[in-house]
Amino acid sequence: MEVPRWLTAYVSLLAFLYGVVFWLGVQVIKVVWFLVMVLFFFLVYGIGFCFGKLLRRRVVPISE
């Protein structure tokens, strides 16, 4: 039994498109993860900066 050429072409095109979509999905996930990490580190930096400013005048010196 011979497989029709259009079926072979269709399955090949479908496999190629699934591969491209999977690759693009991985790239999008990597970019989104990078942006989430950057925003998280900016948040941590901002919290540290704010608490550093707030606590700077409230620290009691030990030498007195």
Stockholm file with secondary structure:
# STOCKHOLM 1.0

chainA/1-64         MEVPRWLTAYVSLLAFLYGVVFWLGVQVIKVVWFLVMVLFFFLVYGIGFCFGKLLRRRVVPISE
#=GR chainA/1-64 SS CCCCHHHHHHHHHHHHHHHHHHHHHHHHHHHHHHHHHHHHHHHHHHHHHHHHHHHHTTCCCSCC
#=GC SS_cons        CCCCHHHHHHHHHHHHHHHHHHHHHHHHHHHHHHHHHHHHHHHHHHHHHHHHHHHHTTCCCSCC
//
